[in-house]
Amino acid sequence: GFAYVWRPGQYVSNDVPAVLSIALPHEVASQRWKEVVHPSPRTWMHHLEVASVDDLDAEVVGWLREAADAAG
């Protein structure tokens, strides 16, 4: 998998309806990320809070394409 959508309210108290987690082979610097973690040598997980469909813009689509390509 290269991208995951999950409800943070299942795990912590949070008003955000969804989080999009994108696995990339490198860290992407952006103020948009809620958190970026490095769980393994070749994977950086980038977590984006999604409050509305407007949050899923061309920049996010580009990250998703890159993640899909890297996943092979």
C-alpha positions as CSV (number, residue, x, y, z in Angstrom):
1,G,0.0,0.0,0.0
2,F,1.1,3.6,-0.6
3,A,-1.8,5.6,0.8
4,Y,-4.3,5.0,3.7
5,V,-7.4,7.0,4.8
6,W,-8.3,6.6,8.5
7,R,-10.5,8.2,11.1
8,P,-8.4,9.7,13.9
9,G,-11.4,9.8,16.2
10,Q,-11.0,6.0,16.5
11,Y,-7.7,6.4,18.2
12,V,-7.5,9.9,19.8
13,S,-9.9,12.7,20.6
14,N,-10.0,14.7,17.4
15,D,-12.5,16.7,15.4
16,V,-10.8,16.0,12.0
17,P,-13.0,13.6,10.0
18,A,-10.1,11.9,8.2
19,V,-6.4,11.6,7.9
20,L,-4.7,10.7,4.6
21,S,-1.4,8.9,5.2
22,I,0.9,8.7,2.2
23,A,4.1,6.5,2.0
24,L,6.9,8.1,0.1
25,P,10.6,7.1,-0.4
26,H,11.8,10.5,0.9
27,E,10.6,13.3,3.2
28,V,8.5,16.0,1.5
29,A,8.7,19.3,3.3
30,S,5.3,21.0,3.5
31,Q,3.4,23.0,6.1
32,R,0.4,20.9,5.2
33,W,1.5,17.8,6.9
34,K,0.2,17.1,10.4
35,E,3.1,14.8,11.0
36,V,5.9,13.1,9.1
37,V,7.5,9.9,10.5
38,H,10.3,7.6,9.2
39,P,9.3,4.1,10.2
40,S,11.7,2.2,8.0
41,P,14.9,3.0,6.0
42,R,13.0,3.4,2.7
43,T,9.6,4.8,3.9
44,W,8.5,8.2,5.1
45,M,4.9,8.4,6.2
46,H,3.3,11.8,5.7
47,H,0.0,12.4,7.5
48,L,-2.5,15.0,6.1
49,E,-5.6,16.0,8.0
50,V,-8.6,16.1,5.6
51,A,-11.4,18.4,6.7
52,S,-13.1,18.6,3.3
53,V,-12.7,17.4,-0.3
54,D,-11.1,20.8,-1.1
55,D,-8.1,19.6,0.9
56,L,-7.5,17.0,-1.9
57,D,-6.0,19.4,-4.5
58,A,-3.5,19.0,-7.3
59,E,-0.6,19.0,-4.9
60,V,-2.0,16.0,-3.0
61,V,-2.8,14.2,-6.2
62,G,0.9,14.7,-7.2
63,W,2.1,13.2,-3.9
64,L,-0.3,10.2,-4.4
65,R,1.0,9.6,-7.9
66,E,4.6,9.7,-6.7
67,A,3.7,7.3,-3.9
68,A,2.0,4.9,-6.3
69,D,4.9,5.0,-8.7
70,A,7.4,4.3,-5.9
71,A,5.3,1.4,-4.7
72,G,5.8,-0.2,-8.0
